[in-house]
């Protein structure tokens, strides 16, 4: 098999800073675990606009389509606020997601024990939490037609349309069942089948797909109840699958159970390529954090955990992903803290690079 390719797009603000630490971790896996990647780097967002007058050059788009996985830092910043909408840094990211047809958005919510007190919920509710929300990303009410603001009689009316085809539901459901098979074989599907026809169809199609996965325990829940259950007793869930709108809200809600924005990775997956790997874009949930950019304060863990997701979901290296996650858990347990993780109990303050050093030392100790 040829060496798997990884395209790195650091982007703007803290993007290049956190990505520098990821590059060191990738190098460590190459040198110490024999995991070779064909790594290349390119521009996205404001950095691409500065160089080419567009937030994503066509050549970069083609390289992303050809790569086994893409890892992105963050895009945007005040310098680009007044640009025309069509060339804003975020358009580069949106183009990647759209042209790679990344319909399945994976948002883990994992609570590291050492950070349980950062949650707005009580420690005994969130400690040990490890759930995955699968959000449909390319259809639903954010894209459905008709849409717009129209005039009816003497008043305006705002219209958006929730629309899902069977095949759109089926492909994200398959992606969620496959994920459930790799985890604890428990899947909860959330919609509003009580008041929405699209929800009725969603429930029917997910149930049909479930017949191909008899090992997975499938349950259904109305999304409003799901929101309540997520804050009441989140550990009842393992994998949750839901549509674009509900997934947007529920994944943000679940993410905040775990504390800092600097800790949250994500993956967006598309259809399998010829080599069987899904098209894939991995990125931290946070943005380019212009308020701390260039100061060595950024927490690189969200970006490093995004690489761990790439190891698991693109490169079939689940054991090495677990090694990396365990190293991060160890570093946090040792009290190593970037500024965003510093709570009243204190800890060992480190820079972005210092956090990278500590994680590499913990990886070494794991051998
Ligand atoms: P943000 O996520 O960049 O920052 C929000 C707050 O969290 C800031 O106080 C920041 O310092 C802090 N923070 C974020 N990541 C951190 C990290 N790794 N370590 C420590 N602290 C961290 O969101 P924002 O301020 O609303 O947006 C800033 C820019 O980023 C905007 O231009 C926005 O459009 C863009 N943005 C990009 C993405 C993306 O690239 N996916 C996502 C969200 C926002």
Boltz pocket constraint, residues with backbone or C-beta under 6 A from the ligand:
constraints:
  - pocket:
      binder: B
      contacts: [[A, 14], [A, 18], [A, 73], [A, 74], [A, 75], [A, 76], [A, 77], [A, 78], [A, 90], [A, 93], [A, 261], [A, 262], [A, 263], [A, 283], [A, 284], [A, 285], [A, 286], [A, 287], [A, 288], [A, 289], [A, 290], [A, 291], [A, 292], [A, 297], [A, 298], [A, 299], [A, 300], [A, 302], [A, 340]]
      max_distance: 6.0
